């Protein structure tokens, strides 16, 4: 049998590579306050890993404000987060080192995120544009996570079979997207606990400090 080789590593951004969820948390609570309300914890948890459009829908429902303009709210939210991103965002533990190791080994990489391209471009000042061969942002696909299109688009752009790609994710939304695309999935829990359903068939590590190239190669071997 011919060994299955690692074709690419597909990285989620928020909460996986960089610690941006706290920035989103502050901005979302500020926006809720601007609307005269307070963001509930269940609603905030449901927003993790989702698109801006779904986030605005959840916020409107949480505040019982069907009159909210989702386009205006999303624009305010993105502008607020972009201002904070511009000052630089912290890496998640082990993320910078793993990304450097993958790049040094010549393994193609993609950034697959439910964040819009304008914000991603600002975050790339921290992460480095040259660290990714492909970007798949929320406003560049028709369907966002948990739909598999994000990961399928990244794999196609890299010329890689999804089953030979490892997707690294922190949220149930992202894990569902990567799994549906047929990728090997590595979960690094962060802001929200992952359930047994989330982790079905998924490898888990507590942080990227526990992840190296041999592990990533074994994961696609297991899928193959």
C-alpha positions in Angstrom: 0.0 0.0 0.0 1.3 3.5 -0.9 1.5 5.7 2.2 -1.0 8.6 2.3 1.0 11.9 2.4 0.1 15.2 4.0 -1.0 17.4 1.2 -1.8 20.6 3.1 -2.7 22.1 6.5 -5.8 24.2 6.7 -5.8 26.6 9.6 -8.8 28.3 11.2 -7.9 31.8 12.4 -10.0 33.2 15.3 -9.3 31.3 18.5 -7.0 28.8 16.7 -4.0 30.7 15.4 -4.6 34.0 17.1 -6.4 35.0 20.3 -9.1 37.2 18.7 -12.2 35.9 20.4 -11.7 38.2 23.4 -11.5 41.2 20.9 -14.8 40.0 19.4 -16.3 39.6 22.8 -15.6 43.2 23.8 -16.9 44.6 20.5 -20.1 42.5 20.6 -20.8 43.6 24.1 -20.2 47.2 23.2 -22.6 46.8 20.2 -25.3 45.3 22.4 -24.9 48.2 24.8 -25.3 50.7 21.9 -28.6 49.0 21.1 -29.7 49.4 24.8 -29.2 45.8 25.8 -26.8 43.3 27.2 -25.4 40.2 25.4 -26.3 36.9 27.1 -23.8 34.2 27.6 -25.7 31.6 25.6 -26.0 33.9 22.7 -22.2 34.8 22.9 -21.4 31.1 22.9 -23.6 30.4 19.9 -21.7 33.2 18.0 -18.3 31.6 18.4 -16.9 30.6 15.0 -19.9 31.9 13.1 -20.1 34.5 10.3 -20.8 38.1 10.9 -24.3 37.7 9.3 -25.3 34.9 11.7 -23.8 36.8 14.6 -26.0 39.8 13.8 -29.1 37.5 13.6 -28.2 36.0 17.0 -27.7 39.4 18.5 -31.0 40.7 17.2 -32.8 37.6 18.6 -31.0 37.8 21.9 -31.9 41.5 22.4 -35.4 40.9 21.1 -34.8 43.7 18.6 -36.1 42.5 15.2 -35.8 46.1 14.0 -32.0 46.1 14.1 -30.3 46.8 10.8 -27.9 43.8 10.4 -25.8 45.6 7.7 -25.2 48.7 9.8 -24.5 46.6 12.9 -22.1 44.3 11.0 -20.3 47.3 9.6 -19.9 48.9 13.1 -18.7 45.6 14.5 -16.1 44.9 11.8 -14.8 48.5 12.0 -14.5 48.2 15.8 -12.6 44.9 15.6 -10.4 46.2 12.8 -9.3 49.1 15.0 -8.2 46.7 17.7 -6.6 44.2 15.2 -4.5 47.1 13.9 -2.6 47.2 17.2 -1.6 43.5 16.7 -3.2 40.4 18.1 -1.6 37.7 20.3 -0.8 34.3 19.0 -2.4 31.2 20.5 0.2 29.0 22.4 2.3 27.1 19.9 0.6 28.5 16.8 3.5 30.6 15.5 5.9 27.7 16.0 3.7 25.1 14.3 3.0 27.4 11.4 6.8 28.0 10.9 7.5 24.2 11.1 4.8 23.4 8.5 6.1 26.1 6.2 9.7 25.0 6.7 8.7 21.5 5.6 7.3 22.8 2.4 3.7 21.7 3.2 1.1 24.0 1.6 -1.1 26.0 4.0 -4.4 27.8 3.9 -6.2 30.2 6.2 -9.9 29.2 6.4 -12.0 31.6 8.4 -15.5 33.0 8.9 -14.0 36.4 9.2 -14.2 38.9 6.3 -11.2 39.6 4.1 -10.8 43.2 5.2 -10.3 42.0 8.8 -8.1 39.1 7.7 -5.8 41.5 5.9 -5.3 43.4 9.1 -4.7 40.2 11.1 -2.1 39.1 8.5 0.1 42.0 9.7 0.6 39.8 12.8 0.4 36.3 11.2 2.4 37.1 8.0 0.8 37.0 4.5 3.7 34.8 3.2 2.7 32.0 5.7 -0.4 31.1 3.6 -0.7 29.9 0.1 -4.5 30.3 0.0 -7.0 32.5 1.9 -10.6 31.4 2.2 -12.6 34.2 3.9 -16.3 34.5 4.7 -17.0 37.0 2.0 -15.2 34.9 -0.7 -17.5 31.9 -0.5 -21.3 31.5 -0.9 -21.8 29.4 2.2 -19.8 29.9 5.5 -19.0 27.4 8.2 -20.5 25.0 9.2 -21.1 24.4 5.5 -18.1 22.5 4.0 -17.6 25.0 1.1 -14.9 26.9 3.0 -12.7 23.9 3.3 -13.5 22.4 0.0 -12.6 25.7 -1.7 -9.3 25.9 0.1 -8.4 22.3 -0.8 -9.3 22.9 -4.5 -7.3 26.1 -4.6 -4.3 24.1 -3.3 -4.9 21.2 -5.7 -5.2 18.9 -2.7 -7.6 16.1 -1.9 -9.5 17.0 1.3 -8.8 13.6 2.8 -5.1 14.4 2.6 -5.5 17.8 4.4 -5.5 18.4 8.1 -7.9 21.1 9.3 -7.1 22.7 12.7 -10.1 24.2 14.4 -11.3 25.3 17.9 -15.1 25.6 17.5 -18.0 23.2 16.9 -18.9 25.3 13.8 -15.5 24.9 12.2 -15.1 21.3 13.2 -18.4 20.5 11.5 -17.3 22.3 8.4 -14.0 20.6 8.1 -15.5 17.1 8.8 -18.2 17.6 6.2 -15.5 18.5 3.6 -13.8 15.2 4.3 -10.7 16.6 6.0 -8.8 15.0 8.9 -9.7 17.3 11.8 -7.6 18.3 14.7 -9.5 20.1 17.5 -7.8 22.6 19.9 -10.6 23.6 22.3 -10.5 27.3 23.4 -13.5 29.5 24.4 -16.3 26.9 24.2 -16.2 23.3 25.5 -16.6 20.7 22.7 -19.2 17.9 23.1 -18.8 14.2 22.3 -20.7 14.9 19.1 -18.3 17.6 18.1 -15.4 15.4 18.7 -16.7 12.2 17.0 -13.8 11.0 14.8 -11.8 14.1 15.7 -8.3 14.2 17.3 -8.0 16.5 20.2 -5.0 18.3 21.8 -5.2 20.9 24.6 -3.0 23.3 22.7 -0.9 23.6 19.6 2.2 23.2 21.8 1.3 19.5 21.6 1.1 19.4 17.8 4.0 18.6 15.4 4.5 17.5 11.8 4.6 13.8 12.6 1.2 14.0 14.3 -0.3 15.9 11.3 1.1 13.3 8.9 -0.3 10.5 11.0 -3.8 12.1 10.9 -4.0 11.9 7.1 -2.7 8.4 7.3 -5.5 7.4 9.6 -8.1 9.0 7.3 -6.5 7.3 4.3 
